[in-house]
Each structure stands twice: as C-alpha cells, then as structure tokens.
Amino acid sequence: MKTGAMALAGAAAVTRVDAQAPAAAAPAPTGPFTLGALPYAPAALEPHIDAQTMTIHHDRHHKAYVDNLNKALVGAPELQKKTIEELIGGITFLPAEIQKAVQNNGGGHWNHTLFWGLMAAPGAGVGGEGEGTALGAAIVKAFGSFAKFKEKFSDAAMKRFGSGWAWLVVQEDGGLAVVSTGNQDNPLMQGVVPNADRGKPVLALDVWEHAYYLKYQNKRADYVAAWFNVVNWTAANALYEAAVAPPVKKGGK
Ligand SMILES: [Fe+2]
C-alpha cells in the first residue's frame, strides 16, 4: 500500500515536471565569448597528458566556463563589450549579482586559454629548462637554479588543497614569484587574490583533478612532473618579455 502510494505520488510528480519542462527554456547565448580551438591535436601532449583528458578538459570543462560566462552577462550589454582581462581584472567593480559567476567562469575561460597555449608537443622549445631564453635566465637569477624553481613551483602545485592553479608571475617590480590560487581565481584578480600573489602569469598549471585524474588518478605529483615535459618555453618567454618591457609612452616622440 505504502509502495503503491509512493509510486502514485512519483507518477504525479513526473507528470508535473513533464508539463512544465519543454519549450520555455531559452537557447544558451553564443557570445560574446567563444571557445577557441586547442592549438594542437588532443594527442599532441602524449604520453605526458593523454588525448582523452585533453578532449574532455577542453570540449566540456572549458566550454562550460565559456557558456556560463555568457549566461552571466546576458542582462549586462555594456559588460559584454569588455575584454576578458577587463572583466576578471575588475571583478569587484561588477554588479554584485554576477561577480561570483564572472570570477568562476571568466577566470575559468582565461586560465584555460592561457594553459593550452603554454603547452606544446615535446620538441624544439618545449620541455627542458627554458635554456637560451630571457625567462630561463631570469628563473635562474630569481631562484638560484632551475632545480630550485622546479621544486618551489611543484610544491605550490602540490600544496594547493582541492582545486586551483600554480603560477609563475611577473610582479609589479619586475621580479618573478611562484604563487597559487584556489578554484578559477588567478593573479590578475585585483581585490580577489592577496596583493602578494598578484602579477602577470608566464606559466600556469591547472591542478584541478579534471586535468589529470583519468591518467594519473590521485597521483598529482606524477602529473606535475610530467607537465614540465610539455612546457612551451617559447610562449612563456614571449609573455615574460611582454611583462617586463617598459611601458610605451603615449604622445612622446
Ligand atoms: Fe581545468
């Protein structure tokens, strides 16, 4: 009797949901932000990062950040005109009701776009220690040796409890620092991350489980060690040189 009553109640609930469900859902916005293609084939980073992880990470996780960022901006046409850097750099100036959505999803979009570009298939300019680049030299100068930098960066990646990122940033004084942020926060986020952790990222490592769990399961340390084999030092060095370049004077000759 009890079971029958529950079944009836369940049927009624299903009927109500069905009656409400269709048609009303608005189509998801397709902009202003879009998901760019991976700059290489999903299998390009193997054996260090596997194709299935790359495909799911890009096509589902990154896509969700883009979709949810666009949804958050539906009622804010003025904000739709801003760049992603303007949005995430000025989180605290956004309307309170969308701040968290932009922080999480705008951060997710920017972080992943950077992450893909800072990796490449093992080969020229990839892996190693950034030899022959201004960034490689700056790392040795700042940390004493590449090994000491690698230890510090790996430590930051390992000690990030839960989900987040490890970064190498150029700080306001031009110096390099290893920092870590939680969730999809990043060092550009003024008023969100401590000032001591702010700067312009030149290396980025995603330590969310979705970035490594299929291949490495709970062995984050193995993933971090493997990631060093696919670091795109050419791209990282370009970011470094842009970050330390003197600002262009406006109106001067
Ligand atoms: Fe990720």
Boltz pocket constraint, residues with backbone or C-beta under 6 A from the ligand:
constraints:
  - pocket:
      binder: B
      contacts: [[A, 57], [A, 61], [A, 112], [A, 206], [A, 208], [A, 210], [A, 211]]
      max_distance: 6.0
